[in-house]
Amino acid sequence: MTPSNLDEHSEEETEEKIKQFHELGLDDRILKAIAKLGWLEPTLIQEKTIPLILNGKDVLIRARTGSGKTGAFVIPLIQKILSNKEIHQHQQISGLILSPSKELCKQIHEVCTNLTIKCSRDIKFVDISAQLDLVTQQPLLIEKPDIIIGTPGRVLQHLKAKNLYLKKTIETLIIDEADLIFSFGYENEIKALLSYLPIVYQAILASATLSEDVLSLKKLVLHNPAILKLEEPPLAPPSQLTHYTLTAEENDKATILYTLLKLSLIRGKCIIFVNTVDRCYKLKLFLEQFGIPTCVLNSELPASSRCRAVTQFNTGTYDIIIASDEKALDEPHTTNQKNGKRRKDKESGVSRGIDFQFVSNVINFDFPLDINAYIHRAGRTARGKNEGTALSFVAVRERPMLNEIEEELKKLYDQENLFKTYQFKLSEVEGFRYRARDAWKAVTRIAVREARLKEIKQEVLNCDKLKSYFEDNPKDLQSLRQDKALHTVRLQPHLRDVPEYIVPSSLKMIASGIRHNKRKFNRKASIGTSAVKSKYQARANNPLIALKLFKK
Ligand code: AMP
């Protein structure tokens, strides 16, 4: 990975010594918050960007979601504010962070919360992107929080309503996902908004691409910027991301997955990939019978619904998300090339930047159909500096594709034998097989269809755009609500537990140890971000602990 200076007019240096967080001149309180997050060292973009921002430079960061770019601009912003507070005490709004969607603003707010956990009395920030009454948000602004986070449209509304005064106070302007800002139709808002800012301020643009839109935005807001472009490989290195394969024919996959999950042999948050939307629901209904809750990322539902599923996953409502389409979160937002018109569709790009967080495992329940799909799926884990594993179930007929993928990855990593074999003795889990077989059969095509219908109905009920229709037609709403309870799959309470006698003896100790320790873990331990001391914790922290146990 090499950052390079793309801008011939900029004066950015490229050869900088690698630094750790404590060498970046950061306040102790920020360092403690970073340690609490479990971030051991800066990501490349953080290491390069933080000193530049602290030196007062305008910066254009080109980096993808997952590179740690939010921390790259939030950390120095907090540092600047803390340093300023040592000089003058008066409270003022000095940082403005603009982002194209509510969901992204929420994510930035969360990062701010985490990074100011040790100085929460000194730094106030507020996310005003929620579409509440302007008056409702007014009290938040009267307090002059140090940082305001919002969409350009929302911030402008408050500026026009005179709820906000930034002309003499703003010192730092940050525009995140800058390439989406114009395509979301915020061009005029941005231009209008800039007239409410002082003449001199430090500006930072973060963007996944350097599109024409970003270049025009750059002209509007940046002065002689340093431009950092990350040339990143599509996947984390093997030291961070381990690739496993497990030989499994179609009839055995469900048993294996049920065993791995139920015995906590896979730890941490998982994304399970299958090849069709129906398979998502089939797997969800299958796992539901064993009391394993999951949510589905349905690529056929609108982006806002998919974002909701990812948010539920990120916030810990679910630890497992089942997805059918690895591109479900990467919709194009760019120019419509055919007729040269820009698509100003907020929906189309809303999902970009919304990232699966803390994913410990990607499981290819269905093997991907090409190398790109494999890379896209596996790339959902081992983000930032976190470790991760990609476990693929591979049937004999899928071996040629596995070999093809392995060849490609070999070129990428310059390393032989990238895929490790995950040993799993099916013969040892006969008891699981009986249960899994029945449960799999119980998920009929009708059950799948009805589950999908149920979800669509829920979408209709939740849809903001239909609210006024339902207000005018309350009978329609009532008939939707009173629709008969849907038959999906009958739940049998006894399936939730795993009777002792079906657990293979080689796993009895570890399974009970993990169950016992699981209660004691906080969420962080289970995703492997904090130091884990005890024997069981250490084992449990390895997402694929079964590897050793099932070895012959
Ligand atoms: P971002 O690109 O800002 O969306 O960050 C992607 C993910 O990386 C988030 O889940 C962050 O919590 C995580 N992350 C950011 N910086 C670091 C770091 N220095 N070490 C470990 N994880 C990080």
Residues whose N, C-alpha, C, O or C-beta is under 5 A from the ligand:
A	BS01	AMP	G38 W39 L40 E41 P42 T43 R64 T65 G66 S67 G68 K69 T70 G71 Q357 F358 R383 G384 K385 N386
